[in-house]
Amino acid sequence: SKVTVSVLNCHSAALPVQHAFTTAPPMASKYQRPGAPGSAGVGARRKKKFELSEEQRQEIREAFDLFDTDKNGLIDAHEMKVAMRALGFDVKKDEALRIIESASNDGAQQITLYNFLEVMTERISERDPREEMLRAFQLFDDDNTGRITLKNLRRVARDLGENMSDDELQAMIDEFDKDQDGEINEDEFVGIMTNSDDF
């Protein structure tokens, strides 16, 4: 429905760089049928490598390019720290330096885009999807009430340039408001994000 699309669009647009990282990573392993290439027999598990979506790769490239100020294809620890923060990861400068040193074989003080993509792929694969959803919730809940109200949705719609009436915004709340209190709490919000096909 239009209302569902509106909620999901608000969610994505409210997270300019982080929105791509709020989805759960694919299943880490799958059963294979016996005799399939790479299988070790009946009941064997093969671990599937986590891969970024093309949208996530593009966001990482954009963050890297933005902080590669001298355009030499390298960023230093300070630039990496800021780029990672833009992607939703808070790291200290000394941690960024350690990451660079471990990612480069020659002990360089800078990191390439290729190595930065590898580092970010690992970081993203380790994220907790529920934690990411709660971060998204906090972007809506700017007054820290633990609930998304009509006032919150009005602000988000305005910030996104959406021209929606209060009736349309309230209809969005009403559609997903399981406990019928006129607001969206954290659990209802997580339900929207994890079961969006059901809404």
Secondary structure by P-SEA (a helix, b strand, c coil): caaaaaaaaaaaaaccccccccccccccbbbbcccccccccccbbbbbcccccaaaaaaaaaaaaaacccccccccaaaaaaaaaaacccccaaaaaaaaaaacccccccccaaaaaaaaaaaaaaccaaaaaaaaaaaaaccccccccaaaaaaaaaaacccccaaaaaaaaaaccccccccccaaaaaaaaaccccc
